[in-house]
């Protein structure tokens, strides 16, 4: 009896000795990922400056859930995901600083979850490097704390693809399936069409594979995330086809269009390149964009030779489909459009970098390592330089909007009020007014409605440099505000 008890105790001790390293490994695996995410969140707060005012698109999303500003026009391509994301802060506070800090912390947590979804597919060092690469891009740092959808599509793409691959690999059972649902729902919640492009290769694989639960998980996530967008299509646009057609019109008409050069021009820090004219950025600024596909090809070669191709091939294919519409189907560019593609490329690229750093190159090995380190240091320097330049320029432009809004207040245009014409959406928001347009992508009113509104509240029409005022406002008193001309409707009691 005592011998049996001793054997049991000895076995328990041996089991405990075996389980402790597993727990330690789990903690070791998540700790570095959490550190990368924390540095990413802190870098956003320090480098992007919480005082940065809201941009044009942010105003549209944030104004949908605020009680202190009228809602701006919500065009067909947009989805309500960002508005719901910022609602916990924007619904009760007008503080931009608080909103920026909230989004920076949230995006850092999102990056941690996204990297964690890849555990077991690649070594921790590869995932840490992937996170550091993605987090060091100026476009990721700039848009992480902003009320914009593209960063969250990127996070959802990483979660979806990583969970998809882990489920197929059977580690662990069950959990990754929920990651597939959550990741696709997050993408569709933010931008339904982007979600479809990212998920397309996964849907094909799920249809052809033996893991039958993946297909309903992908489809269920897409449906759950896009449900509100589809319902709104029928409620406000006349149907899903009509909304898709209107979204295409707003984006200049989707079709075969080469926007590769436009994306290159935007890498210098242009938030929106429409129309995309002007000189290309310095080659040093765009060099990483050409190195990225080379590293992706190297990662593919290494993975095929090591007979572990699937975890590399799948994110590469999804990155291609995510980038396809923004490189070859749209007539303008914004660097944030490619964030999902960059996120999906990050893991294979990190794997390629570690291969280069550890490849058996004989006497050339130290030189290769030095070259990789030098390239990464140069890349980080360029990204930070572009980020600082971009932040400074945007801080100045948004302060100009605030100054112009103060000028409108001095002229008697105070809430409730209506702003129409040039840059009506941002200037209306900063002035606390509604905004209106009788033509263009943001058309939401008519001349008759504007004139009726002028009978009740202050109405101003803004004209940009070299522009001419609309016919209904040509007789209104004109004032100069910055480089804009403001024509203010006479008060009802003063009209002849």
Buried (B, 14 or more C-beta within 10 A) or exposed (E): EEEEEEEEEEEEEEEEEEEEEEEEEEEEBBEBBBBBBBBBBEBBBEBBBBEBBBBBBBBBBBBBBBEEBBBBBBBBBBBBBBBBBBBEBBBEBBEBEBBBBBBBBBBBBBBBBBBBBBBBBBBBEBBBBBBBBBBBBBBBBBBBBBBBBBBBBBBBBBBBBBBBBBBBEEEEEEEBBEBBBBBBBBBBBBBBBBBBBBBBBBBEBBEEEEBEEBBBBBBBBBBBBBBBBBEBBEEEBEEBEBBBBBBBBBBBEBEEBEBEEBBBBBBBBBBBBBEBEEEEBEEEBBBBBEEBBEBBEBBBBBBEEEEBBBBBBBBBBBBBBBBEBBBEBBBBBBBBBBBBBBBBBBBBBBBBBBBBBEBEEEEEBEEBBEEBEEBBEEBBEBBBBBBBEBBEEBBEBBBBBBEBBEBBBEBEBBBEBBBBBBBBBBBBBBBBBBBBBBEEBBEBBEEEEBEEBBEEBBBBBBBEEEEEBBEBBEEBEBBEBBEBBBBBBEEEEEEE
